[in-house]
Amino acid sequence: MVWRQIHRWLGLVAGALALVIGITGAVLAIDPVRSAWQPRPAPAELSVATLAGRVSAAVPGAEEIRRLPSGDIVVYGFDAGQAKASRIDPASGQVLGDYQASPVFRWFKSLHRSFLLGDAGRITAAGVALSMLLLSISGLVLLQRRQGGWRRVLSRARGTLLQRTHVVAGQVAMAVLAVSSITALVLSAVTFGLLTVDADAEPNVASTVVATASAALPAAQLRLLQQLQVDDLRKLNFPAADDPTDTWRVTTDQGQGWVDRTSGQTLAWQNASTAQRLQDWARLLHTGEGVWAWAVVPGLGAASIPVFWVSGLLLWLQARRRVPRIADNSALPQADALIFVASENGSTWGFAQALHAALVRAGHRVHTSGLERFSARPTAKHIFVLAATYGDGQAPAHAARALARIAQQPATAARVAVLGFGDRQFDAFCAYGQAVDEALRAQGWPQLLPLERIHQQSAQEFARWGESVAQALGQPLAIDYRPRLPATTALTLLSRQDFPGAEGQAATILRFAWPAQRWTERLRGRGLRRFAAGDLIGVLPPGTAVPRFYSLASGWQDGFVEICVRKMPGGVCSGYLHGLQPGGHIQAFVRPNPAFTIDAPRAPVMLIGAGTGVAPLAGFIRDNGRRAPMHLYYGVRDPGLDYYFGPEIERWLQERRLASLHTTFSRVADGGGYVQDALRRDADRLRTLLSGGAVVRVCGSRPMAQGVAQTLDGILASLGLSVQQLKARGRYAEDVF
Ligand SMILES: Cc1cc2nc3c(=O)[nH]c(=O)nc-3n(C[C@H](O)[C@H](O)[C@H](O)COP(=O)(O)O)c2cc1C
């Protein structure tokens, strides 16, 4: 979890400076691309000797020819005592005009390299490059955690628009930014002399010049220059007219050579050093100079930095807003009751707020804060820890170091109660709450209550725990918990498909329109977040504060929101939804169900469902555009009464979104019994599928899911496998109601 801290703080601090580097880098990338589109007169096979000959004839006083990364040939020299730089047409040696590097680009380059601050700026820029490298590495680690492993790093991102923007920018640009950072560090190392490019001492060539009165040879006759191509040239220095011992000096991509002006002999050749080649590669990869197609890549990488910074900053601000203001929050030294909270998405704070208010009403002085600040003074009599679990049994991000902190705090006489928040879908159900409880026990804190666990933020389970707290404290405690709900969005009913259902339990498939939302709203985390089939939708019936959750039978890409609702006797929400007519609205929000949803499966998928439990499974099949092998075992009572999604399922079979279908009709003679019976009949095939890595999703009533698990355990026993093992490997998940 230390990676998250590194990523956050480095991102916020160094990110602000990286913003300047990113914007200027993107501007600088335009230059190589722009110059690539200008017509180049350079002939393909032109020797340096020919070019030097043409230049000597056309430009009197020439001292140096340079080939710029853009391919331009520039000649430097003196004309009537004035230093001059001219662009040359290599085909003719004709002067095309004066050469001057663009002052605008020079300014951008200087801002990019040193923030216009000289050496201090250069050191800062190198520090930013190092930070960017660490940000790329920490971002990669966080990305694989978020996506559920290294193999899924590039799979589709989930979450709000803002979260996805940050993640997708990472998926696209992280590798490029890492390359840009490493190459920037190499170039900085050269600038600061940490990497010596000219390793070898220059040869002493002047002494070997043949002292003779004969005239200097024309450049075009020099052997070495004849062998070298202009394409490889970096620069050619002419011998000084007033120094007879001076030589020609030519520098190419491969090295440097010295040529006697009179004899034309090659006096010495030095290959480019390894450090020089490293610098060349670093420059090429960093700037793309001379290879415009590559210049676009670091340019876009640089342009992504503002996207990273702004989205990262907004995400950080949103995370901070999730922590509510607690009324009557006493200072730690004065409080007799302490509440510590570990929460990723904020709902646990709602429970803490309710407990806090109830304890205050009961006359306690209460201090509530994040678990990372765990600490107790002698005044504290009772400590409550409310801790959610994330990842795979991990702490929420802000509480990453809390266990280490607890391990350093000597126990006081305060009695402790830990309440874990989690979801039974996860194998590591409330594992973090348990870890906190164990850490406190290990330190010797006395127990107020044994560890309790709350499934899916159940208000009822929390109320029961509140009663235990009241008993343990020996005083009544009126805990008034209202769930902290995400903002709801109005959804309009498009159509409904009614089924009489068996035993008078009518059901309906409701299809709502995907709400029109401005992207600015979505970026601010407002409105309906993206969802996948298998996620949950929370519906708030009018006049109630408690949402009811339904599994989604569609993904956001389907363009509509679909659920299948069975009318429960006396059910407030199901009654309300059954009374809804097309054109009517509901208030709803999406709650992710990451343990159950399936993302771009490759392995075969076994879908097992009964009754309205088929809804999320239908969504998986509908969204199976990749045609992964999906097999549906579907328990229906009577095809005339409750065969939900029947015609669609038949169509999906034809479209090969569904590989095979096994239906059982339990209330029909010879209907095949229950879905478990279909599994038993198919035992051999199931063993083959499951030993070959198939994943399983089960949805329906709790007894049905238990029956399915027992049946599969029986089928898998001969393979030495069990449902529990499949769950532990993330290959088996249930959505039960
Ligand atoms: C991505 C993700 C991972 C989760 N991992 C676990 C887990 O490993 N074990 C568990 O019991 N609950 C897990 N949960 C469920 C949360 O702990 C549970 O919803 C909790 O009430 C959320 O509290 P919060 O809103 O305060 O963060 C996970 C939830 C999400 C969204």
The ligand as an ORCA input file, in Angstrom:
! r2SCAN-3c Opt
* xyz 0 1
  C     -13.077     -3.486     -5.378
  C     -13.701     -4.027     -4.100
  C     -13.041     -5.027     -3.400
  C     -13.587     -5.565     -2.229
  N     -12.927     -6.564     -1.565
  C     -13.489     -7.128     -0.464
  C     -12.848     -8.215      0.222
  O     -11.768     -8.693     -0.153
  N     -13.457     -8.728      1.324
  C     -14.660     -8.249      1.792
  O     -15.180     -8.775      2.781
  N     -15.283     -7.203      1.163
  C     -14.731     -6.637      0.055
  N     -15.366     -5.588     -0.590
  C     -16.645     -5.074     -0.050
  C     -16.442     -3.835      0.845
  O     -15.621     -4.110      1.933
  C     -17.798     -3.419      1.395
  O     -18.639     -3.045      0.316
  C     -17.698     -2.282      2.401
  O     -18.959     -2.117      3.053
  C     -17.321     -0.959      1.730
  O     -17.115      0.038      2.716
  P     -16.678      1.542      2.315
  O     -17.757      2.096      1.413
  O     -16.615      2.282      3.595
  O     -15.372      1.492      1.667
  C     -14.829     -5.062     -1.737
  C     -15.490     -4.039     -2.458
  C     -14.933     -3.530     -3.638
  C     -15.679     -2.446     -4.385
*
